[in-house]
Amino acid sequence: MAPPKKRIKLKRLDIQLEPSLLAWLRLEAKRRDVSMSEIIRCLLRKELESK
């Protein structure tokens, strides 16, 4: 049986983004109709699972 996945809650994460990445993030959030932080959480989750 696989061990349970650890849940990480991000209260506040101060990150600096390049303007082009920020623009992509805004467009992607609007396209998916979710918040920008939700997109970041999704990307972080994918990155952590791939390691």
PDB file of N, CA, C and O in Angstrom:
ATOM      1  N   MET A   1       0.839  -1.188   0.000  1.00  0.00           N
ATOM      2  CA  MET A   1       0.000   0.000   0.000  1.00  0.00           C
ATOM      3  C   MET A   1       0.881   1.247   0.000  1.00  0.00           C
ATOM      4  O   MET A   1       1.833   1.339   0.775  1.00  0.00           O
ATOM      5  N   ALA A   2       0.570   2.183  -0.849  1.00  0.00           N
ATOM      6  CA  ALA A   2       1.377   3.401  -0.966  1.00  0.00           C
ATOM      7  C   ALA A   2       1.195   4.287   0.263  1.00  0.00           C
ATOM      8  O   ALA A   2       0.100   4.369   0.820  1.00  0.00           O
ATOM      9  N   PRO A   3       2.275   4.950   0.683  1.00  0.00           N
ATOM     10  CA  PRO A   3       2.142   5.856   1.835  1.00  0.00           C
ATOM     11  C   PRO A   3       1.250   7.042   1.466  1.00  0.00           C
ATOM     12  O   PRO A   3       1.187   7.431   0.300  1.00  0.00           O
ATOM     13  N   PRO A   4       0.568   7.611   2.445  1.00  0.00           N
ATOM     14  CA  PRO A   4      -0.301   8.754   2.136  1.00  0.00           C
ATOM     15  C   PRO A   4       0.512   9.949   1.655  1.00  0.00           C
ATOM     16  O   PRO A   4       1.645  10.162   2.087  1.00  0.00           O
ATOM     17  N   LYS A   5      -0.080  10.717   0.759  1.00  0.00           N
ATOM     18  CA  LYS A   5       0.627  11.889   0.246  1.00  0.00           C
ATOM     19  C   LYS A   5       0.649  12.976   1.305  1.00  0.00           C
ATOM     20  O   LYS A   5      -0.323  13.179   2.032  1.00  0.00           O
ATOM     21  N   LYS A   6       1.768  13.666   1.379  1.00  0.00           N
ATOM     22  CA  LYS A   6       1.870  14.763   2.334  1.00  0.00           C
ATOM     23  C   LYS A   6       1.187  15.986   1.759  1.00  0.00           C
ATOM     24  O   LYS A   6       1.351  16.318   0.585  1.00  0.00           O
ATOM     25  N   ARG A   7       0.431  16.637   2.592  1.00  0.00           N
ATOM     26  CA  ARG A   7      -0.273  17.827   2.151  1.00  0.00           C
ATOM     27  C   ARG A   7       0.495  19.043   2.642  1.00  0.00           C
ATOM     28  O   ARG A   7       0.802  19.159   3.828  1.00  0.00           O
ATOM     29  N   ILE A   8       0.799  19.939   1.727  1.00  0.00           N
ATOM     30  CA  ILE A   8       1.529  21.153   2.072  1.00  0.00           C
ATOM     31  C   ILE A   8       0.615  22.336   1.822  1.00  0.00           C
ATOM     32  O   ILE A   8       0.119  22.533   0.713  1.00  0.00           O
ATOM     33  N   LYS A   9       0.399  23.118   2.862  1.00  0.00           N
ATOM     34  CA  LYS A   9      -0.426  24.311   2.698  1.00  0.00           C
ATOM     35  C   LYS A   9       0.493  25.517   2.576  1.00  0.00           C
ATOM     36  O   LYS A   9       1.382  25.726   3.402  1.00  0.00           O
ATOM     37  N   LEU A  10       0.271  26.290   1.555  1.00  0.00           N
ATOM     38  CA  LEU A  10       1.065  27.497   1.361  1.00  0.00           C
ATOM     39  C   LEU A  10       0.217  28.695   1.768  1.00  0.00           C
ATOM     40  O   LEU A  10      -0.723  29.071   1.069  1.00  0.00           O
ATOM     41  N   LYS A  11       0.557  29.281   2.894  1.00  0.00           N
ATOM     42  CA  LYS A  11      -0.190  30.457   3.345  1.00  0.00           C
ATOM     43  C   LYS A  11       0.197  31.655   2.500  1.00  0.00           C
ATOM     44  O   LYS A  11      -0.634  32.251   1.816  1.00  0.00           O
ATOM     45  N   ARG A  12       1.480  31.995   2.562  1.00  0.00           N
ATOM     46  CA  ARG A  12       1.954  33.136   1.790  1.00  0.00           C
ATOM     47  C   ARG A  12       3.328  32.779   1.240  1.00  0.00           C
ATOM     48  O   ARG A  12       4.236  32.397   1.978  1.00  0.00           O
ATOM     49  N   LEU A  13       3.454  32.912  -0.053  1.00  0.00           N
ATOM     50  CA  LEU A  13       4.720  32.597  -0.691  1.00  0.00           C
ATOM     51  C   LEU A  13       5.123  33.814  -1.507  1.00  0.00           C
ATOM     52  O   LEU A  13       4.490  34.136  -2.512  1.00  0.00           O
ATOM     53  N   ASP A  14       6.172  34.485  -1.073  1.00  0.00           N
ATOM     54  CA  ASP A  14       6.630  35.675  -1.789  1.00  0.00           C
ATOM     55  C   ASP A  14       7.634  35.255  -2.849  1.00  0.00           C
ATOM     56  O   ASP A  14       8.748  34.830  -2.541  1.00  0.00           O
ATOM     57  N   ILE A  15       7.224  35.380  -4.088  1.00  0.00           N
ATOM     58  CA  ILE A  15       8.120  35.027  -5.183  1.00  0.00           C
ATOM     59  C   ILE A  15       8.153  36.157  -6.194  1.00  0.00           C
ATOM     60  O   ILE A  15       7.169  36.869  -6.392  1.00  0.00           O
ATOM     61  N   GLN A  16       9.283  36.303  -6.816  1.00  0.00           N
ATOM     62  CA  GLN A  16       9.458  37.326  -7.844  1.00  0.00           C
ATOM     63  C   GLN A  16       9.352  36.635  -9.202  1.00  0.00           C
ATOM     64  O   GLN A  16      10.040  35.649  -9.464  1.00  0.00           O
ATOM     65  N   LEU A  17       8.491  37.159 -10.050  1.00  0.00           N
ATOM     66  CA  LEU A  17       8.311  36.563 -11.372  1.00  0.00           C
ATOM     67  C   LEU A  17       8.689  37.552 -12.461  1.00  0.00           C
ATOM     68  O   LEU A  17       8.501  38.760 -12.316  1.00  0.00           O
ATOM     69  N   GLU A  18       9.220  37.026 -13.545  1.00  0.00           N
ATOM     70  CA  GLU A  18       9.519  37.879 -14.699  1.00  0.00           C
ATOM     71  C   GLU A  18       8.200  38.350 -15.301  1.00  0.00           C
ATOM     72  O   GLU A  18       7.198  37.638 -15.233  1.00  0.00           O
ATOM     73  N   PRO A  19       8.193  39.549 -15.890  1.00  0.00           N
ATOM     74  CA  PRO A  19       6.951  40.084 -16.476  1.00  0.00           C
ATOM     75  C   PRO A  19       6.294  39.150 -17.490  1.00  0.00           C
ATOM     76  O   PRO A  19       5.068  39.047 -17.530  1.00  0.00           O
ATOM     77  N   SER A  20       7.100  38.466 -18.313  1.00  0.00           N
ATOM     78  CA  SER A  20       6.523  37.561 -19.314  1.00  0.00           C
ATOM     79  C   SER A  20       5.849  36.361 -18.645  1.00  0.00           C
ATOM     80  O   SER A  20       4.797  35.905 -19.092  1.00  0.00           O
ATOM     81  N   LEU A  21       6.458  35.855 -17.576  1.00  0.00           N
ATOM     82  CA  LEU A  21       5.876  34.730 -16.849  1.00  0.00           C
ATOM     83  C   LEU A  21       4.605  35.164 -16.127  1.00  0.00           C
ATOM     84  O   LEU A  21       3.626  34.421 -16.064  1.00  0.00           O
ATOM     85  N   LEU A  22       4.638  36.359 -15.592  1.00  0.00           N
ATOM     86  CA  LEU A  22       3.471  36.911 -14.908  1.00  0.00           C
ATOM     87  C   LEU A  22       2.309  37.071 -15.885  1.00  0.00           C
ATOM     88  O   LEU A  22       1.162  36.775 -15.550  1.00  0.00           O
ATOM     89  N   ALA A  23       2.609  37.537 -17.082  1.00  0.00           N
ATOM     90  CA  ALA A  23       1.579  37.709 -18.112  1.00  0.00           C
ATOM     91  C   ALA A  23       0.986  36.352 -18.493  1.00  0.00           C
ATOM     92  O   ALA A  23      -0.229  36.224 -18.642  1.00  0.00           O
ATOM     93  N   TRP A  24       1.846  35.336 -18.650  1.00  0.00           N
ATOM     94  CA  TRP A  24       1.359  33.996 -18.978  1.00  0.00           C
ATOM     95  C   TRP A  24       0.469  33.465 -17.862  1.00  0.00           C
ATOM     96  O   TRP A  24      -0.577  32.864 -18.108  1.00  0.00           O
ATOM     97  N   LEU A  25       0.912  33.703 -16.621  1.00  0.00           N
ATOM     98  CA  LEU A  25       0.162  33.239 -15.455  1.00  0.00           C
ATOM     99  C   LEU A  25      -1.228  33.861 -15.418  1.00  0.00           C
ATOM    100  O   LEU A  25      -2.217  33.188 -15.127  1.00  0.00           O
ATOM    101  N   ARG A  26      -1.288  35.154 -15.716  1.00  0.00           N
ATOM    102  CA  ARG A  26      -2.573  35.870 -15.740  1.00  0.00           C
ATOM    103  C   ARG A  26      -3.501  35.303 -16.810  1.00  0.00           C
ATOM    104  O   ARG A  26      -4.681  35.056 -16.560  1.00  0.00           O
ATOM    105  N   LEU A  27      -2.949  35.100 -18.005  1.00  0.00           N
ATOM    106  CA  LEU A  27      -3.748  34.562 -19.109  1.00  0.00           C
ATOM    107  C   LEU A  27      -4.236  33.143 -18.816  1.00  0.00           C
ATOM    108  O   LEU A  27      -5.389  32.806 -19.084  1.00  0.00           O
ATOM    109  N   GLU A  28      -3.351  32.322 -18.268  1.00  0.00           N
ATOM    110  CA  GLU A  28      -3.700  30.934 -17.948  1.00  0.00           C
ATOM    111  C   GLU A  28      -4.784  30.889 -16.869  1.00  0.00           C
ATOM    112  O   GLU A  28      -5.707  30.078 -16.941  1.00  0.00           O
ATOM    113  N   ALA A  29      -4.665  31.760 -15.874  1.00  0.00           N
ATOM    114  CA  ALA A  29      -5.667  31.818 -14.805  1.00  0.00           C
ATOM    115  C   ALA A  29      -7.022  32.240 -15.364  1.00  0.00           C
ATOM    116  O   ALA A  29      -8.061  31.704 -14.979  1.00  0.00           O
ATOM    117  N   LYS A  30      -6.995  33.202 -16.273  1.00  0.00           N
ATOM    118  CA  LYS A  30      -8.246  33.670 -16.880  1.00  0.00           C
ATOM    119  C   LYS A  30      -8.853  32.572 -17.755  1.00  0.00           C
ATOM    120  O   LYS A  30     -10.068  32.372 -17.763  1.00  0.00           O
ATOM    121  N   ARG A  31      -7.990  31.860 -18.494  1.00  0.00           N
ATOM    122  CA  ARG A  31      -8.457  30.793 -19.381  1.00  0.00           C
ATOM    123  C   ARG A  31      -9.111  29.659 -18.580  1.00  0.00           C
ATOM    124  O   ARG A  31     -10.159  29.139 -18.961  1.00  0.00           O
ATOM    125  N   ARG A  32      -8.475  29.290 -17.470  1.00  0.00           N
ATOM    126  CA  ARG A  32      -9.011  28.199 -16.642  1.00  0.00           C
ATOM    127  C   ARG A  32     -10.062  28.685 -15.651  1.00  0.00           C
ATOM    128  O   ARG A  32     -10.725  27.879 -14.997  1.00  0.00           O
ATOM    129  N   ASP A  33     -10.214  29.997 -15.540  1.00  0.00           N
ATOM    130  CA  ASP A  33     -11.158  30.616 -14.615  1.00  0.00           C
ATOM    131  C   ASP A  33     -10.851  30.238 -13.161  1.00  0.00           C
ATOM    132  O   ASP A  33     -11.745  29.897 -12.385  1.00  0.00           O
ATOM    133  N   VAL A  34      -9.554  30.310 -12.816  1.00  0.00           N
ATOM    134  CA  VAL A  34      -9.124  30.091 -11.435  1.00  0.00           C
ATOM    135  C   VAL A  34      -8.161  31.214 -11.060  1.00  0.00           C
ATOM    136  O   VAL A  34      -7.787  32.028 -11.904  1.00  0.00           O
ATOM    137  N   SER A  35      -7.761  31.250  -9.785  1.00  0.00           N
ATOM    138  CA  SER A  35      -6.842  32.299  -9.347  1.00  0.00           C
ATOM    139  C   SER A  35      -5.411  31.980  -9.786  1.00  0.00           C
ATOM    140  O   SER A  35      -5.081  30.837 -10.101  1.00  0.00           O
ATOM    141  N   MET A  36      -4.575  33.013  -9.799  1.00  0.00           N
ATOM    142  CA  MET A  36      -3.168  32.816 -10.168  1.00  0.00           C
ATOM    143  C   MET A  36      -2.480  31.914  -9.148  1.00  0.00           C
ATOM    144  O   MET A  36      -1.622  31.109  -9.512  1.00  0.00           O
ATOM    145  N   SER A  37      -2.845  32.042  -7.883  1.00  0.00           N
ATOM    146  CA  SER A  37      -2.221  31.200  -6.860  1.00  0.00           C
ATOM    147  C   SER A  37      -2.572  29.724  -7.067  1.00  0.00           C
ATOM    148  O   SER A  37      -1.771  28.841  -6.759  1.00  0.00           O
ATOM    149  N   GLU A  38      -3.767  29.465  -7.587  1.00  0.00           N
ATOM    150  CA  GLU A  38      -4.167  28.081  -7.872  1.00  0.00           C
ATOM    151  C   GLU A  38      -3.288  27.486  -8.974  1.00  0.00           C
ATOM    152  O   GLU A  38      -2.911  26.316  -8.910  1.00  0.00           O
ATOM    153  N   ILE A  39      -2.964  28.300  -9.984  1.00  0.00           N
ATOM    154  CA  ILE A  39      -2.077  27.847 -11.067  1.00  0.00           C
ATOM    155  C   ILE A  39      -0.696  27.528 -10.491  1.00  0.00           C
ATOM    156  O   ILE A  39      -0.103  26.504 -10.830  1.00  0.00           O
ATOM    157  N   ILE A  40      -0.185  28.400  -9.624  1.00  0.00           N
ATOM    158  CA  ILE A  40       1.133  28.192  -9.010  1.00  0.00           C
ATOM    159  C   ILE A  40       1.129  26.915  -8.181  1.00  0.00           C
ATOM    160  O   ILE A  40       2.069  26.122  -8.255  1.00  0.00           O
ATOM    161  N   ARG A  41       0.077  26.712  -7.392  1.00  0.00           N
ATOM    162  CA  ARG A  41      -0.015  25.487  -6.581  1.00  0.00           C
ATOM    163  C   ARG A  41      -0.010  24.246  -7.465  1.00  0.00           C
ATOM    164  O   ARG A  41       0.643  23.251  -7.151  1.00  0.00           O
ATOM    165  N   CYS A  42      -0.734  24.312  -8.559  1.00  0.00           N
ATOM    166  CA  CYS A  42      -0.808  23.183  -9.488  1.00  0.00           C
ATOM    167  C   CYS A  42       0.573  22.881 -10.081  1.00  0.00           C
ATOM    168  O   CYS A  42       0.982  21.723 -10.164  1.00  0.00           O
ATOM    169  N   LEU A  43       1.283  23.934 -10.489  1.00  0.00           N
ATOM    170  CA  LEU A  43       2.623  23.753 -11.060  1.00  0.00           C
ATOM    171  C   LEU A  43       3.593  23.197 -10.020  1.00  0.00           C
ATOM    172  O   LEU A  43       4.405  22.326 -10.333  1.00  0.00           O
ATOM    173  N   LEU A  44       3.513  23.694  -8.789  1.00  0.00           N
ATOM    174  CA  LEU A  44       4.385  23.196  -7.721  1.00  0.00           C
ATOM    175  C   LEU A  44       4.096  21.725  -7.436  1.00  0.00           C
ATOM    176  O   LEU A  44       5.015  20.929  -7.238  1.00  0.00           O
ATOM    177  N   ARG A  45       2.825  21.376  -7.418  1.00  0.00           N
ATOM    178  CA  ARG A  45       2.425  19.995  -7.169  1.00  0.00           C
ATOM    179  C   ARG A  45       3.014  19.078  -8.235  1.00  0.00           C
ATOM    180  O   ARG A  45       3.562  18.022  -7.920  1.00  0.00           O
ATOM    181  N   LYS A  46       2.897  19.490  -9.508  1.00  0.00           N
ATOM    182  CA  LYS A  46       3.441  18.680 -10.607  1.00  0.00           C
ATOM    183  C   LYS A  46       4.950  18.533 -10.474  1.00  0.00           C
ATOM    184  O   LYS A  46       5.499  17.452 -10.687  1.00  0.00           O
ATOM    185  N   GLU A  47       5.616  19.632 -10.120  1.00  0.00           N
ATOM    186  CA  GLU A  47       7.073  19.618  -9.983  1.00  0.00           C
ATOM    187  C   GLU A  47       7.505  18.684  -8.856  1.00  0.00           C
ATOM    188  O   GLU A  47       8.457  17.919  -9.008  1.00  0.00           O
ATOM    189  N   LEU A  48       6.806  18.748  -7.733  1.00  0.00           N
ATOM    190  CA  LEU A  48       7.164  17.902  -6.594  1.00  0.00           C
ATOM    191  C   LEU A  48       6.895  16.429  -6.883  1.00  0.00           C
ATOM    192  O   LEU A  48       7.647  15.563  -6.436  1.00  0.00           O
ATOM    193  N   GLU A  49       5.837  16.137  -7.623  1.00  0.00           N
ATOM    194  CA  GLU A  49       5.515  14.748  -7.946  1.00  0.00           C
ATOM    195  C   GLU A  49       6.505  14.147  -8.939  1.00  0.00           C
ATOM    196  O   GLU A  49       6.713  12.934  -8.955  1.00  0.00           O
ATOM    197  N   SER A  50       7.113  14.990  -9.762  1.00  0.00           N
ATOM    198  CA  SER A  50       8.049  14.483 -10.767  1.00  0.00           C
ATOM    199  C   SER A  50       9.418  14.155 -10.170  1.00  0.00           C
ATOM    200  O   SER A  50      10.241  13.524 -10.834  1.00  0.00           O
ATOM    201  N   LYS A  51       9.672  14.569  -8.943  1.00  0.00           N
ATOM    202  CA  LYS A  51      10.985  14.317  -8.316  1.00  0.00           C
ATOM    203  C   LYS A  51      10.999  13.047  -7.523  1.00  0.00           C
ATOM    204  O   LYS A  51      12.023  12.695  -6.938  1.00  0.00           O
TER     205      LYS A  51
END
